[in-house]
Amino acid sequence: MTRREKEVQAYATALLEAVVEETLGVLQHVQQRLQEDDRVREILEDPGRDVAEKYRVLTEIVPGDTPEAVKKFLGLLASRQDLGYLDEIVRHAREVMATREEEERVAEVTSAVPLTGDERQQLEAKLRARFGENLTFAYKVDPDILGGLVVRIGDTLLDYSLRSRLEELRQRVQMLV
């Protein structure tokens, strides 16, 4: 896999995680409003109310920048009398995310020269502090990176190689010329 492909994957994963967190935040906000505002709760939980009215009330209580898909999801829950499931939906989504994060992951470490036992120990401690204890490590040597390290954990790429630094410098110089 090329560096570009790895970076694209890392960005895509970060985007998905950000969208999920933002969506869960909106859902929690709506649940809180349902608990605090009797008028809103009565309208949204009344099976005799028009779906359009419920959707209008929902759009009043969600933050203004809420994506339309999230509003429609909430509208679906309201139309089916399932807004009471919000707490459980948010909790289950967070559990799924946590399970995904807790799965044992492999840290693929590439160095220009073999790392000593002490270097490996220090690197493993730092990576576990940042990414969690559930890491295993796979080491390989690639003289083409010239120096430094490249670490890949799932979709996350940490490129501290001399080769990438030189490439960045070359690109900056080309922009100046």
N, C-alpha and C positions, 0 to 999 in steps of 0.2 A: 504494500500500500504506500502510495506517495505521501510526502509531507502535506501536500495540499488536501488530499483525501482525508488524512487524519485530522487536519485542522477543521475541515468542513464538518466531519462527524462530531468533533468536540463542540463546535458552535451550535450544531443542530441539537445536541443533547442539552446544552445550556439553555437554549431557547425553550425547549419542551419543558424543562424543569421550572423555568421562570413562569411560563404560561400556566402550568399546573398550580404553582404556588399562588399566583395572582387569582386564578379561578377559585381556589379553595378559600382565599381571603374574602372574596365577594360572597361566596356561599355562607361563610361564617357571619359576615355582616348582616345578611338577610335573616339568618336564623336569630341573631341577636335582636334585630328589629321586631321580628315576630314575637319574641318573648317580652319585649318592652312595650310594644304599642298594641293595645287591645283593638283599636279601630282597624288597623292593618290586618291583624290576625283574623278578626271576624270576617272581613271582606274576602281574604284569601282562602279561608277554610270553609266558607259558606258554599255548599254544593249547588245552591240555587242561583248563585251569582253568575253573570255572564263572563265568559272567558276573556273577552276583550277588556272588561272592567278590571279583572284580576291582573291582566298583563299591564294595564295602565298604572295600577297601584305598584306593581313590581318595579316598573321603570322609574317610579318616583323614589323608591327606597334604595335602589342600587346606585353605586357611584356612577357619575356621568360618563366616565371613560370605560365602562364595562363593555367588553366585546358583545356583539349582537348574538353570537352563538350561546353565550352564558345566559343572556336574557331569555332566549328561546328555551333553553334548558329549564330555567326557573318557571317559565310559562307552562311548559309541559307538565312539570311537577304540580303546579297550581291547578291546571285543568283536570288532572287525574286525582286531585285531592291527596297528593303525596308530599307536600311541603314538610310535613311532620317527619319525613325521613332525612332531612338535611343533616342533622347531627350525625346520623349513622353513615350517610354518604361521605361526609367529610372525614369521619374517623376511618372508614374503610379505605378511602383513597390515600390517606396518610399512612395507613398500615401497609398498603401495597408499595408505596414509595419507600418506606423504611425497610421492608423486606428486600426490595431491590438493592438498597444501599448496603444491607447486612450480608448479602450473598458474598461468599469468598471471591475475592478478585485477585487477579494476577497483575503484579507490577513487573512489566517487561523493562529491564534496565539494560541499555546499550552504552558501552564505554569504548573509548579508543584503545585502551589497554586493560588488562585484567585488574579488577579491584582487589585490594588486600582485605583480609578478614575484618580489620578495624574499620576500613572505609565502608564495607558492606554493612557492618553493624550500625555505624552512624547514619548511613543513608536510610536503612530500614527503620530506625527509630524516628527519623524526621518524617518519613512518608507515612508511617503508622499514626503519628501525631496529627498529621494533616488529613489523611484519608480513612482512618479507622484501623482497628486491630485486625481486621479480617483480610489482610493482604498476605499473599504468598509471593515469592520473588523468583524471577527467571532472569538469569544474567547471560549476556552475550557480548562478544567483542567484535567491533567493526572499526578498523583503522580509518575508514573513509570519513568518519566524523571528526577526525583530526585531534580532538581533545574534548574534555568535558563529558557530559552525560545526556542521554535522551531517555526519558522515562515515560512509558505509556501504561495507564491504568484505565481499562475500559475505553471510554471515549475521550479521556483526558490525556493530552500530550504535553509534557514538560520538556522543552528542547533547550538545553543549556550547552549545546555542542558548539565547538569552535567553528565548525563548518557553517552552521546557521548564522552565527554572529558575523562571519565573513560575508555571507550572502546578503545579509541585511545592510552591511556597510557598502557592499558593491552596488546595491540598489539605490542607496542614498547618494552615492557619488554619481551614479548615472542620472539621477534627477537634477543634480547641480550642473551637469554638463550640457 
